[in-house]
């Protein structure tokens, strides 16, 4: 192997090393387990080249051991927290989170160009391009007709966020008490199973995008059950507006487990036909989310 000083990891290798490190600490890869480049590449959806670099980084941290002609194995004694693995510049995951946090705090303007971001964050163009594509796929930014990008409409201040939650308390709690409310038992069962599956998974395997999609689907499902088209439209609009803030809160507060459990309590009340209680639980859920925001 070349000397450690000659090895300059790419942002992708750093991101991948951090993910594998979290999985080792979380027990996905057991002590003494052989780490095959081919198997890891298939598991993490990358080619073998970034896996090779990630394994070198992890070996340098002592999480895995390298033996000539036999490859890498997970170390027998692993600390309770993943080690800090640093790169020369921001990785895609780091840049994604920084853009979200900076926009949520309004330190990043609504419109911007790629050149401005490269200067501001000192990010390689390849990392920036992949990050922008991911933000676009998540519905957080969109291409401008002329030049550059812009963030999608969102809740622009703490006051606006608080007003949104109070509005949702009015609309969503009332939706559960609509005379035309009708619960789809199969849809409730699927939603329950999705929440239970998410709670059972390690935190590191849950993404902000995945949690937001489940969260939004839950609230829209109940609004749809109300039978009131205007309630459904209001909830869908609020989901679109809060997308950026929810992503920022996911990384900042990680309240997804408690939030999911609160959803399950509401589902249980709806399944039992106790819509008054479901409405009260919804109000408490939204109030708690507001206080945590």
Buried (B, 14 or more C-beta within 10 A) or exposed (E): EEEEEEEEBBBBBBBBBBBBBBBBBBEBBEEEEEBBBEEBBEBBEBEEEBBBBBBBBBBBBEBBBBEEEEBBBBBEEBEEEBBEBEBEBBBBBBBBBBBBBBBBEEEBEBBBEBEBBBEBBEBBEEBBEBBBEBBBEBBBBEEEEEEBBBBBEBBBEEEEBEEBBEBBBEBBBBBBEBEEBEBEEEBBEEBBEBBEEBBEEEEBEBEBBBBBBBBBBBBBBBBBBBBBEEBBEBBBEBBBBBBBBBBBBBBBEBBBBBBBEBBBBBBBBBBEEEBEBBBBBBBBBBEBBBEEB
